[in-house]
Amino acid sequence: ISGRLFFLLQKHHSCISLSQNLNQFARIYLQCSSVVHSQKAMTDQPQTDLGLYKPPQTVRGMTELDRAAFSQTVSVPAIRIPTIILNKVVKSLKKVALQRPGLKRVVEEHNEDGNKDSSKGEHRLLLLDPNSITSADSFGSEEAEALKAYGVAQEIQKYQLKLTYENLKSEEILRAVLPEGQDVTSGFSRVGHIAHMNLRDHQLPYRKLIGQVIIDKNPGVTCVVNKTNTIDSTYRNFQMEVLAGESNMVAKVRPVRERLPALMKGSQKIHVVMNLPALALEFLDAFRGLLGPEPDQSLFCPYDNLPQVHCYGFSKEDDAQRDVVERAEVSFKISLQGRCSVHLVRNVAPNKEMMCVSFTLPRGVLYSTHTQDSPSQESFPCVRTLTASPFTC
């Protein structure tokens, strides 16, 4: 959640209303583009076993999505296990078992004619990962000992597994469709039901297909948009095109006032990145009193997981470090001296530096009972000094 998003939510409380105009959405979206890093990212994980699951070559160059064209049958290794000890053996072989969303790894036996085996269900087949198991000798010592202990023959069968579009990940689909050797984009930023992509020129002929794949593979995403020009203003506006789904540009976001206390009780560290350097320091005042009255410390310890803030800003002063800290203090009305770290991001123009000030969000700022008009010297946990910045603009 960005500083601008805090600002908007504080003003509107229950939702962020974006206009039906795509330009307006782009302006608000980029102002809200910073994220709380404790949330799960809605992107595909890198895939290492593309060889087995590579879709048919006939889909190469497809620009209009044909889901049926991705169906194929592949051969995977399997091991025959008595039903009576099935659960125990599957548990022992979990490291080498087939792991694939939407696919059953335990299947019934079939005869050579394709019909179910007539052995009254006394055995089942456990499908194995073909990248780990290629023959009976591929089992590790741990798996081999388990099979011996349970009296299961260390013999490998071949099972004909049908894969469909539903079993493929977005990266696999796009890698099969786009020209070989070119970059594949399956990642995106998300605000509510809207996924925002930055496609490259070579991906544009496939943009409608890419948008539909993103919707299919990411529950909750019902609109995919792509930036169509460069950012050229203080408010970081740009034109956008709807690639797939509805054209509903009104995104609802759960108010920060409700979400932040729950996140603060969690085990994951909360990072707030405010990366609109022209205005971010002025938006820091949106944090003041954000959570209302301070809760009973006997019920909730606010020091457990206070958010870490990384706020970017421009400075033309000779002492840029001091300048950005003082401007942050003006917004907070609380001293940050000795309780923050500042580093130079880069020189953006003659006599103009981009700086980043990092600190633990003070308890005295978050709760309204501590936010007075006069500066406070209240003690709060000291942020660890950053030696290098993991954040970029």
N, C-alpha and C positions, 0 to 999 in steps of 0.2 A: 504494500500500500504506500503510495507516495505522499509527500507532504501536501501536494495539491489535493489528493484524494481526502486526506484528513480535513483539509479546509472545506472541501465541497460537502462532505458528510456532516460536518459540524453545522453547516448552514441548512442542509436539506434533510438530515437525519435518516430517513427511511430508504432513500434510493438516490441514484444518480440518474437524472433525466437527461438523456442525450437527444438532440433534435433528429428528426427524420433526415435531415441534411447530412450527407456524408462528410462534408467539410467540417461541420460542427462536431461530428463524432471524432474525427481525426484530432481536432484541437483538444477536446476533453480527454481523449484516450491517451495522447502523449503526455498530457499533464498528469495523468494517473499511471504512467507507464512503469514507475518503480514498483517493486513487488516485495512482499514479506517472504523472505527466503525460507521460512520454516514450512511454508505450504508446499505440497507436492506439485511438482511441475507437470503440466499436461502435455508432455512430449514423449515420443517413442524412445526406448532404450536402444543402444547400439546392438546390432544383430550380428552374430558370429557364425551362424550355420546357414547362410543363404544358399549354399549349394544344394542341399536337400529340398528346400522349400522354394526354389526359384520357379516362378510361374512360367508357363509355356512361352516359347519364343514368338509365337503368333501375336502376342499382345504388344510387342515392341512397336512404338510409334502411335499407339492408340491415343486419340484425342477426345473421344466420347466414350465414357465408361460403359463397358460391357462386362458385368460381373461374371456371367456364365463362362466367358472365355478364359477365366483363370482356373477352372477346374482341371484337375489332373490326378493321376494315380501314381504313387511312388512306393518303392519297396523299402521296408524298414525291418530291422532284426527284431525277433521276439523270442521269448523263452516260455516253455509250457510248465505251468505250476498247478499242483492239486488244489482244488477249491478250498479244502479244509484248512490249509495253511497259507492261503493266498495273502491275507493281510500281513502276516509276519514276514513273508518273503519280500513282498512289495516294499515294506519298510526298510529291509536290509539292502535292497537294490535301488533306493531312491536316488542315489547319486548318478546312476547310469540309466535310469528310466527316462522315457520320452517325456519331455516337458514342453507342452504346447497348448496355449490357451484355446479352449473350445474343442479339444480333442480328448477322447477317452484313452487312457494308457492301458487299461485292462479291457480286453475284448473277448468275445466268445470264439471258440475254435470253429473252423470251417473245413469241409472236405474239399477235395480237389475240384469238384464240380461247382463249388461256391456255396453249397448248402451248409447249414449248421451241422456240426458234428453230432452224432447220435449217442454220445457217451453219457447222456443224462446230466450234462453239466458238471462232470466230475473234475474237469480241468478248465483253466482259463489261460489266455496268452497275455503276458506282460510285454508291451511294446518298449523297445530300448532305444536309446539315443544312438543313431548311426555314427555320430562323431566320436563316441566313446567305445562302442562295441561293434566290431566288424567280424569277429569270429569267436569261437568258444574260448580261445586263449586270451581274449582281450579283457576279461574280468580281472580286477585287482585282487590282491590276496584277501582283502576284507570280504569282498563279495564272494570269492571262491570258497572261502571257509564257511560262510553263511549257507551257500547252496549245498555244500557237503553235509553240514549239520542238519539241514532239513530234508536231506535225501532227494534233492532235486537234481536231475541230470543236467550237466553243464553243456547243453546242446542248443544251438541257435537255429531258429526257423526264419523264413522270410514271410512277411505279412504285407499284403497289398493294401495300402492305406490311401483312401480317397481324400484329397485336399480340395477345398473350394475357396472362393474369395473370402469367406468369413473366417477362414483359418490363417489368412495371411496378414502380416502387419503392414502398416502404411508405407514404411520404408521399403519393404520387399516389393510391394505393388509398384511404387513409383520408380524403383530401380529397374524393374522389368520393362516399364513403359518408356521412360526417357532414353535418349540415345546413349549408347554405351560410352563409358569413360567420362560422362558429364556429372557434375554435382547433383545430388538428390537432396531436396529440402523437405523434411517432414516435421520440422519444429515450427512453433508459432508462439505468439503471446496471446493471452486470453483475458478478456474482461466479460464476466458473466457468460452469456451464451455465444459471444462473438470471438472468433479466432482471427488474429491479425497476422498475415504473412508478408514477408519481403522477398518476392520472387525475383530471380535473375532473368536476364533477357532470354537465355536459351530455354527457360522453363515456361515462358509466357504462352507459347502455342498449346501447352498442356494445362493451362491455369484452371479451366473449368473442371477438368478431370481431377486435378490435385485438390481443388476445393471440396468436391464431392467425397473423395477418399478421406479427407480430414473429418468431415461430418460423420461418415460411416464408422470410423475407427475411434472416435472420441465422444463418448456419451455426454450429453448436455450441450454440445456444440451444435447450433442450428443455423449459424451464419458464419461464412468465411469471407474475409475481405483482404485486398492486396493494395499496398501503396503504389500509386501510379506516378508520383513526381517527387521531387526532392523537398526537404524541409527548408523553408526560406524566410522564417520570421521568428521574432522573439517568442511567440507562443507555439512555435513548432507545428504550424499547420501543414497539411498536405492533402492532396486529392486521394480518394480511395474508390476501388471498384469491388462490387459484390461478386465473388466467384461462384458461390453456391449457397443454397438455402434461402431463408427468408430475408427480407430487407428491413427487418425490425432493428432499429438502432437505439432502442431504449433498453439499457442494461441495468438490472437491479443487483446491488451489492449489499451484503449484510453490513449494517453500521459498525464502524470501528469500535464505538463505545461498547457494543455487545461482544465483539470478537476478541478484542485485545486482552481483557481479563482472563479469558479461557486460555489464550495462548501463553500468557505469563505464568500460568500454573503448569504448563507442559514442560517436557524435558528438552525440547529443541530450542536453541537460541534464536531469538527474534532479531532480524536485521531489517531496518528501514532505510532504503536508499533513495535519496532525493536528488535526482540527477538533472534538474533543470537549472543550470547555474545562474541564469539571469535573474531568477526570482525565488529560488528555493530558500535562501536565508530569511526572506521576508515572510515565508509561509510557516516558519517554525512556531509562530504564535498560535497556530491552530492546535498545538499540543496542550496549551495551557488550560488546565481544568477539564481536560477531555474526559476523564473517568469520573468526574463528579466528586462527592465527598469521599474521603479516605475510609476504607473498610476497617473493621476491627482487626488489629494486628494479631490478636489471639486466634483469629479464624483464618487469616490469610497474610502471609509474609510478602510484602511487595518487593522485597529485595531478591526474591528467588530467581526471577527471570525478567528483569527490566529490559526493554528493547534497546538494541544498539542502533544508533543513528549515524549515517554517513551522508553529510550534506555538502553539496558542491556549490561553489560560488565564484564569481569573477571579482577581481580586485585590480585597481590601478594605483594603489597606494605603494609607497616605498617599502613599507613593512606589511606585505600582503597577509602574512600569517596573523599578525595582531589585528588587522582590519577585519578579517572574516570572523574571528572569535568575538570581537566587540559587537559586530552586527548580530551575531547569534545571541549574545547576551541581551541586547536590546529587545529582541523578539521574545526571549524567555523571561526577561526581568529577573534574572538570577545569574550569579557569577559562574563562569566555566573555567576560571583560571586554575591551572594545575589539575584539571579534571577532564581534559580533552587532549586529543592529538591532532595535528594539522600537517598536511603534506602537499607539496606541489604536484599537481596532475600534469600540467604542461603550460607552456607559454603559447597563448593563442593570438597575440598581436603585440606590436611594440608597446611596452609599458602596460601590458594587460596579462595577468596570470589567472589560470584556473586552479583553484585550491579546493581541498576537501577537508572538512573538519569532522572528526569522529568522536563520539562520546556515548556514554550510557545515559539514557533519558532519565533525568532526575525525577525522583518521587515527588519532590516539591513542585514540579511542573505539571505532572499528570493529574494530581488531585486538586480540586478547587479550593480546599481548605488551606492550601499552601501557596496559592497564586495571588500574591498581593502586588500592588503597583510599585512598591519599592523593592530594589534588588535584595536578594537573600543570600546569605553565606552558608546556608544549610549544608551539612555534610552528606555526601552520598558516595556510592562506590566509585572508585577511580577506574576509568577505562584503560585497558591495556594499550600500550603504545604500538602503533602500526609501523613496521619497518618498510613495508611495501604495500601498495594498494591492490587488492584483488578486484576492485571495481573500476569500470571504465564508463565514459560518457558515450 
